[in-house]
Amino acid sequence: MSDRNGWTPLEVRPQDVGADPTAEALAGYLDSTDVGGLLVREKAVVFRGFHVPEDGLDPVLDRLLPHRIAYVHGNSPRTKVGSNVYTSTEYPPAYTISLHNEMSYAHAWPTRLAFYCAVAPASQGATPVVDGALWLESLDDEVREAFGRGVLYTQNLHSGSGLGKSWQETFETQDRDEVDAFLKGTDADWSWGPDDALRVSQSRRSTLHHPVTGAEVWFNQADQWHPASLGDDTAKALAQIMPADELPQSVTFADGSPIPDAYVLQIRDRGLQHAVDVDWHEEGDLLLIDNVLVGHGRRPFTGPRKILVAMSD
């Protein structure tokens, strides 16, 4: 499957590169390959058939991700399972996770992501990926122009009990001083409130130019942070409990004006419309993506699906 421009992630199998179907052979291939150049050229690369076991994943990740980083200030529910290796977003399997670039709401984001199949789903469960330049191009002029002013993200993080993630989970610390020190370098506004709760606001851009190719791509998570993405019933239920700016996460235009529901639904739907599905066939499959050039998401699935993710700056 490919998008309308004919793009699809490159697939690399042992027979394609004259290698044995082992993790050691994959590591050797990566040692002799300009991984950075390959990724910029292809945007996303899938490695299949190397049978990388979970307990042998680290040497491969060391080559795919030169400097693995922690998921600090991440907003998705995950579990840390290794050295800066996490479960992919832990949302119920019946739901689609829309396309996004990891941590595009943050001051700094990972440049690369690697996904690893520890347990393949019984059915479905693909990781869709979308060319960010095509996603931007697919949006109506009205939407692109409106987002030209940027967006403002707001997080309300509790201290252990409440909706959404706690600040302890989000920043991987129990120390408020560590959180303050981290946020001082992020161009964010934040304040501590009653019950040790934390409110963080960040004004960010909506598009980004890739540092190597210069391509302009859609690069924000407004559709995921907007109440409209929750569905009518859920959004209405939450609106009866609390105003939008008190939700665990919310978003407006940078000047504080509301983003129309129709805009975020168009963004979500066109990202999914132009996505290419990367299916998970067996344990050991790996997907490497350029986190600026490509957005990613998740299709619904059945069965135990376990996909791990790691990131590099």
N, C-alpha and C positions, 0 to 999 in steps of 0.2 A: 504494500500500500504506500502511496506517496501523496503529497499535497498537490495543489493545482499547478505549482511550478515544477513538479517532478522531483522535488527533494525528498529524500528518505535517509535515515541514519545509515552509515556504512556498517556492514556486518563483516566481522573477521572471524574465521574458523581456522582450526589447525591446518587443514589441507590448503588453505589460501596462502599461508605463509611458510609452508614446509616445516611445521612444528609438530611435536607429539601432543596428544590431547591431555596435557597435564598442566597443573598450576606452575610448575617449575619452567616448563617450556613457554608459557605465556609470559612469565617474568623475564625470561631470556629475550623473547621477541621485543618486549617493551624496552629492555636495556639498549637494544640496537635501533630503536625507533625514536624519531623526534615526535613525542606524544603531543607536545604543545602545538607544533605545526600541523600535525594530522587533525587535531581537534578544531583548530581555527578553520581549516579547509573544509572539514566534513560536518562540523557543528555538533554532531553526536555520533558515537561509535558503540556498536554492540559486539561483545566478545562472547561467542558461543562454542560449546563443545570442548572447552578446556577443563571441565570438571573440577573447578576450584572448590575445595572443601572449606567450610566455614572456619575451621581451625587453621587453615592455610591461607586465609584471606589477607592478612597483614602485609606479607611481602609484595603481593600484587597491588594493594592500595598504596604502598610506599612509592611505587613507580607511577601509578596513575595520578596520585595526589601528592605532590612534593612536600606540602606543608599542611597536614591535616589540622583542622581547627574545630573547636567546640561549638555547639549550637547555642551559644549565649545570645540572649535577647530574641530567640526564636519564639514564634507564637503558636506553633502547632504542637499537639500532644505527641510526645515521643518517649521512648525508653532508651537510656544509654546502655549498650551491651558490650562495649569494648573500648579501645583507645580511640576516642572521638569517632566511634561508630555507633549509630543509632538505628532504632526501628524507623521505618517510614511512617508517615502520619497515621495515627491510630484512630481513624474514624470508622464507624460501622461499615461493614462490607457492602451494604445495599446502596451506599451513596457514591456519587461521582465527586471526585475532587477536581475542581476546575483548574485551568491552566494558570501557571504563575512562574515567576523567577524567584528562586529561593532568597528570602530576606530582602526583597527589593524595597521594602519599607524602611530598612535600617540605614544607618550612616555608612556601614561597610557590609559588603555581601560576599559570599564565596564566588570565586571565578569558575570553579569546576565542581561538579557533583558526580559521584559514582554510586550507582545502585547495584546491589548484589542480591541474587535470588537464593535465599536459604531454603525456602519451601515454595514450590510452584503452586499456584491456585488450582483447584479442581476444574474451574472453568472461568473464562473471562479474566479480569484483573490486570489488563494491560496498563502500561505506563504510557499515556499519550504524550507526545512532544510536538511543539509547534515552533516554526520559524518565526522569531520575533519581528522581523522586518515585514513578513507577510501578514502577520497579525495586525500590525500597525496600519498597513496598507488597506486591510479589509474593513476598517472602521469608517463610518460615515464622516465626511468633512466636519460636520457639526460637532461630533464627539471629539475628534482630534483637536479641533480648535478650542473647545471648552477645557480640555485637559492641559492645554498649553500653559496654563497658569500654575500647574502643579497641584499636589494634594496634601492634605493634612491628616495624618493618622493619629488616633488617640487610643491608648491602652489603659484600662483600669484593672490593676493586678491586686488581688486580695493577698492576705498573709497566711492563708492556709485553709480558709473555708469560704466558699462562694462560687459564683459562676466563673468559668474559664480557668486559666492557669494562675498560680500564685507567682509572686515575684521571686520566691525562692526557687521554684522550678524554672522560671524564665531565665534567670541569671546564674543558675547553678551555684548558689551560695546562700548561706543563712545570715550573712553580714551586710547590714544596710550600708556601711561605709564603703564596702566593695562595689555595691551597686552605684552609689554616688560617684565613685571614682571612674567607673566605666562610663556612666552617662555624661560626665563632664567633657568627654572627648567625642561626643556624637551629635552635636548641634541640636540637642533635644531640650525641651522644657519639661521639668518634672517636679512633683511635689508629693510629700508624704502626708497622708490624711489620717482620720480616725481609724482605730483598730489596725494600725500599722499598714494601711493600704497605700498603694503607689499609683500615681497617675502620670503617664508619660505622653507627651505630644511631640510629633516630629513632622516638619514640613519637608516634603521630598518632591523630586521631579517625577514626571510621568513617562518620559522616554529617555533613552540613553544611547550614546554613540559608542560602538565597540572600540576599545582602545587600539586594536590592530587593524581591523577591516574598515573601520569608520562607519559601518552600517548603523542607521538609526533604527532602534527597536522599541516596541512597546515594553515598558519596564516599570510596572507598579502593580499593587494588589488591591486596587480600589474595589473591584468586584467582589473579592473575597471578604473584605472588611465591611462592606455595606449591608445593612439589614435586608435589602431586597434579595440578596443571594441566599437568604435563609429559607425562602419560600413564603407565600402569603400567610399561611396558618401560623408558622413559627414566628414570623415577624410581628404579626398582630398580637400574639400571646405575649411576646417580650415587651411590646409597646405598652401593654397594660400594666406591666410590672415596673418599668423604668424608662426614662427618656433615652434617646439614641446615644447621647454623649456619656451615658453612664453604663452602657453595655461593656462587656469585657474588651471589645475592640470596635471601633467605628472610624468612619472616614468622611471628610468633606473636601471641597476644593480648598486650596491653600488659604484663601481669604475667609474661610469659615462658612461660605455659602453651601447649601446642600447640593449633592449630586443627584440628578434625577434617576429614578429607578430604571427608566428605559435605557439610560446610558450604560449602567452597569450590567444589565441583562444582555445588551448587545455585545458588550466586551466579552462577557462569559461565553455566550453562545457562539460567537465567531471564532474565538480561540479554540473551542472544542470542534467546531466545524472544519477547521483547517489543520487539525492535529493529525499526526501519524502515530498509529498504535505500535508500541514495542511490546510484543507478547513475551511472557515468561514461560519457557518450555521445560526447564529442568534446573536442578540445583547447580550452581556454579555460573549461570549466565550473569554477565555484567553489562551495564550500560554506563557510558561516560558521556557527560554533556557539558558544553560551554554554557554556563549559567546566565550569560548575557545574551548570547545569540539565540538561545532556545528556552522556551518555557516548558513546564512539565505538569502533569496531573496524575489522576488515577481513575480507572474505570471500575465499576462495581464488580464483585467477584463472589464465587462460592468456594467453600473449602478453607483450609487453614492459612493460605498465603502469608509468607513471611519475607519481606523485602527489607534489606538493610541499606542504609545510606551513610555516606561520609562526604566531607567537604574539604575544599582547599582554598586558601586565599591566593 
